[in-house]
Every structure is written in C-alpha cells, then in structure tokens.
C-alpha cells in the first residue's frame, strides 16, 4: 500500500510537470515527492502550508530548473495535493452530518 501511495505522489508530480511542458525524470519526481512529504511532517505550519512549496521549489532549483518553472511546478502540484484534499474532505465531512447549523 505504501508503495502505491508513493507511486501516486510521484506520478502526480510527474504529470503536473508534463502539463506545464517541463521534463522531469521519474527519479526526480520520486525525490521531490518524498522531500515534500518529509517537510510536511515538520510541525511548522498546518500540513506544511508554505514550507512544502518552498522545499519543492528548492529541490527543483537544485535540479537545474529555472525559477519560474520551479515555483510554478511547486504551486500547481501543491494546489492539487493540499487543496484537493481540503475540498473533498470538507464535502465528505459536511455530508456526514457533522456540521451543525
């Protein structure tokens, strides 16, 4: 199960890069996804919001990407991973009747 989750995280980053017209090797996608997950676990901000994007952009900069490519990739990937979970989780939370009004 863990391998499937890491594969999905890496594939998401790889596909986001492809959607932006940027070439990312599969190994760099794995490295960047695992680096972002590591930073998420640090208790700096909720779910690493802001910190993970910086770490992911930093990894891409170290890999030789331009500043705008690295930041665009980090922000788009993180918007999918973070805000996608927040929106779908909110819908499920509200549909279960936990929200009292």
N, CA, C and O atoms as a printed pandas DataFrame, in Angstrom:
     atom_number atom_name residue_name chain_id  residue_number  x_coord  y_coord  z_coord
0              1         N          UNK        A               1    0.818   -1.175    0.000
1              2        CA          UNK        A               1    0.000    0.000    0.000
2              3         C          UNK        A               1    0.875    1.258    0.000
3              4         O          UNK        A               1    0.588    2.223   -0.709
4              5         N          UNK        A               2    1.927    1.237    0.788
5              6        CA          UNK        A               2    2.828    2.389    0.856
6              7         C          UNK        A               2    3.462    2.676   -0.493
7              8         O          UNK        A               2    3.567    3.832   -0.901
8              9         N          UNK        A               3    3.880    1.639   -1.179
9             10        CA          UNK        A               3    4.484    1.829   -2.496
10            11         C          UNK        A               3    3.492    2.433   -3.483
11            12         O          UNK        A               3    3.871    3.244   -4.328
12            13         N          UNK        A               4    2.245    2.048   -3.383
13            14        CA          UNK        A               4    1.213    2.617   -4.258
14            15         C          UNK        A               4    1.014    4.106   -3.962
15            16         O          UNK        A               4    0.863    4.909   -4.882
16            17         N          UNK        A               5    1.015    4.465   -2.690
17            18        CA          UNK        A               5    0.832    5.874   -2.324
18            19         C          UNK        A               5    2.015    6.709   -2.813
19            20         O          UNK        A               5    1.822    7.782   -3.386
20            21         N          UNK        A               6    3.232    6.223   -2.592
21            22        CA          UNK        A               6    4.412    6.965   -3.051
22            23         C          UNK        A               6    4.452    7.027   -4.577
23            24         O          UNK        A               6    4.864    8.034   -5.154
24            25         N          UNK        A               7    4.030    5.971   -5.209
25            26        CA          UNK        A               7    3.961    5.979   -6.669
26            27         C          UNK        A               7    2.959    7.002   -7.175
27            28         O          UNK        A               7    3.210    7.689   -8.165
28            29         N          UNK        A               8    1.828    7.103   -6.498
29            30        CA          UNK        A               8    0.807    8.077   -6.898
30            31         C          UNK        A               8    1.291    9.509   -6.665
31            32         O          UNK        A               8    1.049   10.385   -7.495
32            33         N          UNK        A               9    1.970    9.751   -5.549
33            34        CA          UNK        A               9    2.519   11.086   -5.270
34            35         C          UNK        A               9    3.535   11.485   -6.335
35            36         O          UNK        A               9    3.509   12.607   -6.841
36            37         N          UNK        A              10    4.419   10.565   -6.666
37            38        CA          UNK        A              10    5.440   10.837   -7.672
38            39         C          UNK        A              10    4.828   11.001   -9.049
39            40         O          UNK        A              10    5.243   11.870   -9.816
40            41         N          UNK        A              11    3.846   10.175   -9.368
41            42        CA          UNK        A              11    3.174   10.274  -10.670
42            43         C          UNK        A              11    2.441   11.599  -10.805
43            44         O          UNK        A              11    2.427   12.193  -11.883
44            45         N          UNK        A              12    1.829   12.071   -9.714
45            46        CA          UNK        A              12    1.147   13.361   -9.759
46            47         C          UNK        A              12    2.133   14.474  -10.097
47            48         O          UNK        A              12    1.852   15.319  -10.947
48            49         N          UNK        A              13    3.286   14.477   -9.432
49            50        CA          UNK        A              13    4.294   15.493   -9.698
50            51         C          UNK        A              13    4.814   15.389  -11.133
51            52         O          UNK        A              13    5.011   16.404  -11.801
52            53         N          UNK        A              14    5.029   14.180  -11.594
53            54        CA          UNK        A              14    5.492   13.946  -12.965
54            55         C          UNK        A              14    4.471   14.464  -13.973
55            56         O          UNK        A              14    4.841   15.106  -14.956
56            57         N          UNK        A              15    3.192   14.189  -13.736
57            58        CA          UNK        A              15    2.131   14.619  -14.654
58            59         C          UNK        A              15    1.894   16.125  -14.605
59            60         O          UNK        A              15    1.573   16.733  -15.626
60            61         N          UNK        A              16    2.049   16.729  -13.436
61            62        CA          UNK        A              16    1.937   18.180  -13.341
62            63         C          UNK        A              16    3.047   18.834  -14.154
63            64         O          UNK        A              16    2.812   19.810  -14.867
64            65         N          UNK        A              17    4.253   18.294  -14.042
65            66        CA          UNK        A              17    5.373   18.833  -14.824
66            67         C          UNK        A              17    5.102   18.677  -16.319
67            68         O          UNK        A              17    5.373   19.590  -17.099
68            69         N          UNK        A              18    4.572   17.534  -16.713
69            70        CA          UNK        A              18    4.266   17.319  -18.130
70            71         C          UNK        A              18    3.182   18.297  -18.604
71            72         O          UNK        A              18    3.239   18.787  -19.731
72            73         N          UNK        A              19    2.205   18.575  -17.749
73            74        CA          UNK        A              19    1.151   19.516  -18.109
74            75         C          UNK        A              19    1.697   20.930  -18.285
75            76         O          UNK        A              19    1.162   21.716  -19.066
76            77         N          UNK        A              20    2.758   21.244  -17.562
77            78        CA          UNK        A              20    3.393   22.557  -17.695
78            79         C          UNK        A              20    4.410   22.596  -18.831
79            80         O          UNK        A              20    5.009   23.638  -19.097
80            81         N          UNK        A              21    4.603   21.462  -19.500
81            82        CA          UNK        A              21    5.562   21.396  -20.595
82            83         C          UNK        A              21    7.000   21.273  -20.136
83            84         O          UNK        A              21    7.923   21.613  -20.877
84            85         N          UNK        A              22    7.199   20.790  -18.922
85            86        CA          UNK        A              22    8.519   20.644  -18.332
86            87         C          UNK        A              22    8.878   19.169  -18.236
87            88         O          UNK        A              22    8.038   18.339  -17.889
88            89         N          UNK        A              23   10.105   18.855  -18.537
89            90        CA          UNK        A              23   10.581   17.471  -18.482
90            91         C          UNK        A              23   11.146   17.177  -17.094
91            92         O          UNK        A              23   12.107   17.821  -16.672
92            93         N          UNK        A              24   10.570   16.225  -16.387
93            94        CA          UNK        A              24   11.050   15.796  -15.077
94            95         C          UNK        A              24   11.302   14.300  -15.147
95            96         O          UNK        A              24   10.443   13.542  -15.595
96            97         N          UNK        A              25   12.466   13.880  -14.709
97            98        CA          UNK        A              25   12.749   12.443  -14.707
98            99         C          UNK        A              25   11.924   11.767  -13.613
99           100         O          UNK        A              25   11.579   12.400  -12.615
100          101         N          UNK        A              26   11.608   10.497  -13.795
101          102        CA          UNK        A              26   10.853    9.792  -12.754
102          103         C          UNK        A              26   11.579    9.780  -11.407
103          104         O          UNK        A              26   10.934    9.850  -10.360
104          105         N          UNK        A              27   12.898    9.694  -11.421
105          106        CA          UNK        A              27   13.646    9.682  -10.168
106          107         C          UNK        A              27   13.587   11.022   -9.457
107          108         O          UNK        A              27   13.522   11.075   -8.229
108          109         N          UNK        A              28   13.610   12.110  -10.226
109          110        CA          UNK        A              28   13.472   13.429   -9.615
110          111         C          UNK        A              28   12.072   13.601   -9.044
111          112         O          UNK        A              28   11.903   14.221   -7.995
112          113         N          UNK        A              29   11.075   13.062   -9.718
113          114        CA          UNK        A              29    9.707   13.126   -9.195
114          115         C          UNK        A              29    9.605   12.381   -7.866
115          116         O          UNK        A              29    8.944   12.854   -6.942
116          117         N          UNK        A              30   10.244   11.234   -7.762
117          118        CA          UNK        A              30   10.237   10.465   -6.509
118          119         C          UNK        A              30   10.965   11.241   -5.416
119          120         O          UNK        A              30   10.475   11.338   -4.291
120          121         N          UNK        A              31   12.137   11.797   -5.743
121          122        CA          UNK        A              31   12.911   12.557   -4.765
122          123         C          UNK        A              31   12.140   13.778   -4.281
123          124         O          UNK        A              31   12.082   14.036   -3.079
124          125         N          UNK        A              32   11.556   14.523   -5.194
125          126        CA          UNK        A              32   10.828   15.738   -4.825
126          127         C          UNK        A              32    9.570   15.412   -4.020
127          128         O          UNK        A              32    9.257   16.109   -3.055
128          129         N          UNK        A              33    8.857   14.374   -4.403
129          130        CA          UNK        A              33    7.643   13.992   -3.669
130          131         C          UNK        A              33    7.981   13.535   -2.252
131          132         O          UNK        A              33    7.279   13.884   -1.303
132          133         N          UNK        A              34    9.042   12.763   -2.107
133          134        CA          UNK        A              34    9.415   12.307   -0.766
134          135         C          UNK        A              34    9.987   13.456    0.064
135          136         O          UNK        A              34    9.794   13.491    1.279
136          137         N          UNK        A              35   10.688   14.398   -0.577
137          138        CA          UNK        A              35   11.171   15.572    0.151
138          139         C          UNK        A              35   10.024   16.429    0.648
139          140         O          UNK        A              35   10.055   16.921    1.776
140          141         N          UNK        A              36    9.013   16.610   -0.185
141          142        CA          UNK        A              36    7.837   17.358    0.240
142          143         C          UNK        A              36    7.095   16.678    1.368
143          144         O          UNK        A              36    6.605   17.340    2.283
144          145         N          UNK        A              37    7.010   15.360    1.311
145          146        CA          UNK        A              37    6.335   14.616    2.374
146          147         C          UNK        A              37    7.108   14.716    3.690
147          148         O          UNK        A              37    6.510   14.785    4.764
148          149         N          UNK        A              38    8.437   14.724    3.602
149          150        CA          UNK        A              38    9.251   14.869    4.802
150          151         C          UNK        A              38    9.005   16.220    5.461
151          152         O          UNK        A              38    8.845   16.301    6.679
152          153         N          UNK        A              39    8.977   17.274    4.662
153          154        CA          UNK        A              39    8.772   18.618    5.200
154          155         C          UNK        A              39    7.353   18.772    5.757
155          156         O          UNK        A              39    7.142   19.531    6.703
156          157         N          UNK        A              40    6.392   18.067    5.186
157          158        CA          UNK        A              40    5.015   18.115    5.684
158          159         C          UNK        A              40    4.948   17.662    7.139
159          160         O          UNK        A              40    4.134   18.165    7.914
160          161         N          UNK        A              41    5.800   16.719    7.505
161          162        CA          UNK        A              41    5.788   16.194    8.865
162          163         C          UNK        A              41    6.392   17.112    9.907
163          164         O          UNK        A              41    6.223   16.872   11.102
164          165         N          UNK        A              42    7.091   18.157    9.491
165          166        CA          UNK        A              42    7.661   19.095   10.452
166          167         C          UNK        A              42    6.561   20.008   10.986
167          168         O          UNK        A              42    5.797   20.574   10.204
168          169         N          UNK        A              43    6.472   20.156   12.285
169          170        CA          UNK        A              43    5.369   20.947   12.860
170          171         C          UNK        A              43    5.629   22.455   12.798
171          172         O          UNK        A              43    5.743   23.115   13.831
172          173         N          UNK        A              44    5.721   22.985   11.592
173          174        CA          UNK        A              44    5.968   24.416   11.416
174          175         C          UNK        A              44    4.657   25.135   11.135
175          176         O          UNK        A              44    4.317   26.103   11.815
176          177         N          UNK        A              45    3.931   24.670   10.146
177          178        CA          UNK        A              45    2.628   25.233    9.795
178          179         C          UNK        A              45    1.656   24.068    9.604
179          180         O          UNK        A              45    2.099   22.926    9.480
180          181         N          UNK        A              46    0.359   24.317    9.577
181          182        CA          UNK        A              46   -0.598   23.226    9.357
182          183         C          UNK        A              46   -0.363   22.559    8.001
183          184         O          UNK        A              46   -0.455   23.201    6.955
184          185         N          UNK        A              47   -0.068   21.295    8.037
185          186        CA          UNK        A              47    0.203   20.475    6.846
186          187         C          UNK        A              47    1.351   21.029    6.017
187          188         O          UNK        A              47    1.434   20.772    4.816
188          189         N          UNK        A              48    2.232   21.783    6.649
189          190        CA          UNK        A              48    3.388   22.322    5.953
190          191         C          UNK        A              48    3.065   23.388    4.948
191          192         O          UNK        A              48    3.859   23.641    4.041
192          193         N          UNK        A              49    1.910   24.029    5.080
193          194        CA          UNK        A              49    1.456   25.023    4.116
194          195         C          UNK        A              49    2.474   26.159    4.021
195          196         O          UNK        A              49    2.768   26.825    5.014
196          197         N          UNK        A              50    2.996   26.369    2.841
197          198        CA          UNK        A              50    4.008   27.381    2.590
198          199         C          UNK        A              50    5.415   26.829    2.646
199          200         O          UNK        A              50    6.262   27.203    1.834
200          201         N          UNK        A              51    5.675   25.954    3.582
201          202        CA          UNK        A              51    7.012   25.383    3.739
202          203         C          UNK        A              51    7.265   24.310    2.684
203          204         O          UNK        A              51    8.356   24.238    2.117
204          205         N          UNK        A              52    6.270   23.487    2.423
205          206        CA          UNK        A              52    6.419   22.414    1.438
206          207         C          UNK        A              52    6.631   22.991    0.041
207          208         O          UNK        A              52    7.439   22.481   -0.735
208          209         N          UNK        A              53    5.906   24.049   -0.269
209          210        CA          UNK        A              53    6.058   24.665   -1.580
210          211         C          UNK        A              53    7.480   25.186   -1.776
211          212         O          UNK        A              53    8.067   25.036   -2.848
212          213         N          UNK        A              54    8.024   25.802   -0.723
213          214        CA          UNK        A              54    9.393   26.291   -0.783
214          215         C          UNK        A              54   10.404   25.166   -0.939
215          216         O          UNK        A              54   11.363   25.284   -1.702
216          217         N          UNK        A              55   10.189   24.074   -0.213
217          218        CA          UNK        A              55   11.101   22.932   -0.310
218          219         C          UNK        A              55   11.039   22.299   -1.694
219          220         O          UNK        A              55   12.070   21.958   -2.272
220          221         N          UNK        A              56    9.842   22.145   -2.218
221          222        CA          UNK        A              56    9.687   21.549   -3.542
222          223         C          UNK        A              56   10.313   22.431   -4.618
223          224         O          UNK        A              56   10.987   21.934   -5.520
224          225         N          UNK        A              57   10.089   23.742   -4.520
225          226        CA          UNK        A              57   10.712   24.664   -5.473
226          227         C          UNK        A              57   12.230   24.629   -5.326
227          228         O          UNK        A              57   12.950   24.690   -6.322
228          229         N          UNK        A              58   12.716   24.533   -4.097
229          230        CA          UNK        A              58   14.158   24.446   -3.867
230          231         C          UNK        A              58   14.773   23.202   -4.478
231          232         O          UNK        A              58   15.860   23.264   -5.052
232          233         N          UNK        A              59   14.092   22.076   -4.361
233          234        CA          UNK        A              59   14.586   20.836   -4.969
234          235         C          UNK        A              59   14.649   20.987   -6.482
235          236         O          UNK        A              59   15.611   20.558   -7.119
236          237         N          UNK        A              60   13.620   21.598   -7.049
237          238        CA          UNK        A              60   13.608   21.801   -8.500
238          239         C          UNK        A              60   14.701   22.782   -8.939
239          240         O          UNK        A              60   15.312   22.596   -9.991
240          241         N          UNK        A              61   14.948   23.817   -8.145
241          242        CA          UNK        A              61   16.030   24.748   -8.469
242          243         C          UNK        A              61   17.386   24.048   -8.428
243          244         O          UNK        A              61   18.233   24.266   -9.294
244          245         N          UNK        A              62   17.583   23.208   -7.418
245          246        CA          UNK        A              62   18.837   22.450   -7.323
246          247         C          UNK        A              62   18.997   21.462   -8.471
247          248         O          UNK        A              62   20.118   21.112   -8.839
248          249         N          UNK        A              63   17.884   21.014   -9.036
249          250        CA          UNK        A              63   17.928   20.081  -10.160
250          251         C          UNK        A              63   18.183   20.787  -11.484
251          252         O          UNK        A              63   18.330   20.137  -12.519
252          253         N          UNK        A              64   18.235   22.124  -11.452
253          254        CA          UNK        A              64   18.570   22.857  -12.657
254          255         C          UNK        A              64   17.415   23.544  -13.358
255          256         O          UNK        A              64   17.581   24.050  -14.468
256          257         N          UNK        A              65   16.265   23.570  -12.743
257          258        CA          UNK        A              65   15.121   24.251  -13.334
258          259         C          UNK        A              65   15.244   25.753  -13.120
259          260         O          UNK        A              65   15.910   26.204  -12.188
260          261         N          UNK        A              66   14.601   26.516  -13.981
261          262        CA          UNK        A              66   14.538   27.960  -13.803
262          263         C          UNK        A              66   13.609   28.308  -12.658
263          264         O          UNK        A              66   12.797   27.491  -12.224
264          265         N          UNK        A              67   13.744   29.557  -12.165
265          266        CA          UNK        A              67   12.966   29.978  -11.017
266          267         C          UNK        A              67   11.472   29.898  -11.291
267          268         O          UNK        A              67   10.721   29.370  -10.471
268          269         N          UNK        A              68   11.030   30.414  -12.435
269          270        CA          UNK        A              68    9.595   30.420  -12.728
270          271         C          UNK        A              68    9.059   29.007  -12.927
271          272         O          UNK        A              68    7.931   28.714  -12.530
272          273         N          UNK        A              69    9.848   28.134  -13.535
273          274        CA          UNK        A              69    9.418   26.737  -13.700
274          275         C          UNK        A              69    9.288   26.044  -12.350
275          276         O          UNK        A              69    8.308   25.343  -12.095
276          277         N          UNK        A              70   10.275   26.242  -11.496
277          278        CA          UNK        A              70   10.272   25.578  -10.192
278          279         C          UNK        A              70    9.104   26.048   -9.328
279          280         O          UNK        A              70    8.425   25.236   -8.699
280          281         N          UNK        A              71    8.875   27.344   -9.300
281          282        CA          UNK        A              71    7.786   27.881   -8.479
282          283         C          UNK        A              71    6.428   27.477   -9.046
283          284         O          UNK        A              71    5.527   27.115   -8.290
284          285         N          UNK        A              72    6.274   27.533  -10.361
285          286        CA          UNK        A              72    5.013   27.133  -10.985
286          287         C          UNK        A              72    4.705   25.669  -10.708
287          288         O          UNK        A              72    3.573   25.317  -10.377
288          289         N          UNK        A              73    5.710   24.827  -10.843
289          290        CA          UNK        A              73    5.528   23.396  -10.589
290          291         C          UNK        A              73    5.156   23.150   -9.131
291          292         O          UNK        A              73    4.249   22.370   -8.840
292          293         N          UNK        A              74    5.855   23.812   -8.220
293          294        CA          UNK        A              74    5.578   23.624   -6.798
294          295         C          UNK        A              74    4.172   24.087   -6.431
295          296         O          UNK        A              74    3.456   23.390   -5.713
296          297         N          UNK        A              75    3.777   25.252   -6.916
297          298        CA          UNK        A              75    2.458   25.782   -6.560
298          299         C          UNK        A              75    1.323   24.969   -7.167
299          300         O          UNK        A              75    0.317   24.718   -6.504
300          301         N          UNK        A              76    1.475   24.557   -8.416
301          302        CA          UNK        A              76    0.415   23.769   -9.042
302          303         C          UNK        A              76    0.304   22.381   -8.413
303          304         O          UNK        A              76   -0.800   21.902   -8.154
304          305         N          UNK        A              77    1.432   21.743   -8.170
305          306        CA          UNK        A              77    1.396   20.419   -7.549
306          307         C          UNK        A              77    0.796   20.489   -6.146
307          308         O          UNK        A              77   -0.013   19.643   -5.763
308          309         N          UNK        A              78    1.192   21.482   -5.403
309          310        CA          UNK        A              78    0.696   21.608   -4.036
310          311         C          UNK        A              78   -0.776   22.005   -4.000
311          312         O          UNK        A              78   -1.507   21.597   -3.096
312          313         N          UNK        A              79   -1.212   22.791   -4.969
313          314        CA          UNK        A              79   -2.626   23.148   -5.004
314          315         C          UNK        A              79   -3.484   21.914   -5.245
315          316         O          UNK        A              79   -4.596   21.814   -4.726
316          317         N          UNK        A              80   -2.974   20.988   -6.020
317          318        CA          UNK        A              80   -3.715   19.743   -6.251
318          319         C          UNK        A              80   -3.686   18.871   -5.005
319          320         O          UNK        A              80   -4.724   18.359   -4.584
320          321         N          UNK        A              81   -2.511   18.695   -4.411
321          322        CA          UNK        A              81   -2.399   17.773   -3.280
322          323         C          UNK        A              81   -3.043   18.325   -2.007
323          324         O          UNK        A              81   -3.702   17.578   -1.283
324          325         N          UNK        A              82   -2.867   19.605   -1.723
325          326        CA          UNK        A              82   -3.387   20.168   -0.477
326          327         C          UNK        A              82   -4.849   20.577   -0.605
327          328         O          UNK        A              82   -5.703   20.116    0.153
328          329         N          UNK        A              83   -5.125   21.441   -1.567
329          330        CA          UNK        A              83   -6.481   21.967   -1.673
330          331         C          UNK        A              83   -7.466   20.926   -2.194
331          332         O          UNK        A              83   -8.657   20.994   -1.889
332          333         N          UNK        A              84   -6.987   19.974   -2.970
333          334        CA          UNK        A              84   -7.868   18.881   -3.395
334          335         C          UNK        A              84   -8.362   18.069   -2.216
335          336         O          UNK        A              84   -9.535   17.699   -2.152
336          337         N          UNK        A              85   -7.463   17.793   -1.281
337          338        CA          UNK        A              85   -7.856   17.064   -0.070
338          339         C          UNK        A              85   -8.770   17.901    0.818
339          340         O          UNK        A              85   -9.733   17.387    1.388
340          341         N          UNK        A              86   -8.468   19.178    0.932
341          342        CA          UNK        A              86   -9.295   20.047    1.779
342          343         C          UNK        A              86  -10.722   20.130    1.240
343          344         O          UNK        A              86  -11.682   20.050    2.006
344          345         N          UNK        A              87  -10.861   20.288   -0.066
345          346        CA          UNK        A              87  -12.200   20.409   -0.651
346          347         C          UNK        A              87  -12.983   19.106   -0.571
347          348         O          UNK        A              87  -14.139   19.101   -0.148
348          349         N          UNK        A              88  -12.365   18.005   -0.974
349          350        CA          UNK        A              88  -13.091   16.731   -0.921
350          351         C          UNK        A              88  -13.351   16.309    0.523
351          352         O          UNK        A              88  -14.414   15.765    0.822
352          353         N          UNK        A              89  -12.410   16.548    1.409
353          354        CA          UNK        A              89  -12.626   16.232    2.820
354          355         C          UNK        A              89  -13.749   17.064    3.413
355          356         O          UNK        A              89  -14.548   16.568    4.208
356          357         N          UNK        A              90  -13.806   18.319    3.028
357          358        CA          UNK        A              90  -14.884   19.180    3.513
358          359         C          UNK        A              90  -16.249   18.733    3.039
359          360         O          UNK        A              90  -17.226   18.792    3.786
360          361         N          UNK        A              91  -16.316   18.288    1.803
361          362        CA          UNK        A              91  -17.587   17.794    1.266
362          363         C          UNK        A              91  -18.026   16.536    2.017
363          364         O          UNK        A              91  -19.187   16.417    2.408
364          365         N          UNK        A              92  -17.102   15.606    2.217
365          366        CA          UNK        A              92  -17.461   14.386    2.947
366          367         C          UNK        A              92  -17.815   14.683    4.400
367          368         O          UNK        A              92  -18.738   14.090    4.957
368          369         N          UNK        A              93  -17.085   15.594    4.999
369          370        CA          UNK        A              93  -17.373   15.972    6.384
370          371         C          UNK        A              93  -18.775   16.561    6.495
371          372         O          UNK        A              93  -19.535   16.204    7.395
372          373         N          UNK        A              94  -19.111   17.456    5.586
373          374        CA          UNK        A              94  -20.439   18.080    5.616
374          375         C          UNK        A              94  -21.540   17.072    5.286
375          376         O          UNK        A              94  -22.634   17.151    5.844
376          377         N          UNK        A              95  -21.266   16.135    4.395
377          378        CA          UNK        A              95  -22.296   15.170    4.005
378          379         C          UNK        A              95  -22.571   14.133    5.083
379          380         O          UNK        A              95  -23.607   13.469    5.047
380          381         N          UNK        A              96  -21.675   13.983    6.028
381          382        CA          UNK        A              96  -21.886   13.001    7.102
382          383         C          UNK        A              96  -22.713   13.561    8.262
383          384         O          UNK        A              96  -23.017   12.847    9.218
384          385         N          UNK        A              97  -23.067   14.820    8.171
385          386        CA          UNK        A              97  -23.916   15.394    9.206
386          387         C          UNK        A              97  -23.164   15.882   10.417
387          388         O          UNK        A              97  -23.782   16.125   11.453
388          389         N          UNK        A              98  -21.852   16.037   10.337
389          390        CA          UNK        A              98  -21.081   16.502   11.479
390          391         C          UNK        A              98  -21.170   18.006   11.651
391          392         O          UNK        A              98  -20.893   18.534   12.728
392          393         N          UNK        A              99  -21.551   18.686   10.600
393          394        CA          UNK        A              99  -21.652   20.138   10.679
394          395         C          UNK        A              99  -23.039   20.483   11.218
395          396         O          UNK        A              99  -24.064   20.133   10.632
396          397         N          UNK        A             100  -23.036   21.168   12.332
397          398        CA          UNK        A             100  -24.322   21.541   12.928
398          399         C          UNK        A             100  -24.545   23.029   12.699
399          400         O          UNK        A             100  -23.647   23.848   12.895
400          401         N          UNK        A             101  -25.748   23.356   12.286
401          402        CA          UNK        A             101  -26.000   24.761   11.984
402          403         C          UNK        A             101  -27.104   25.354   12.762
403          404         O          UNK        A             101  -27.413   26.533   12.596
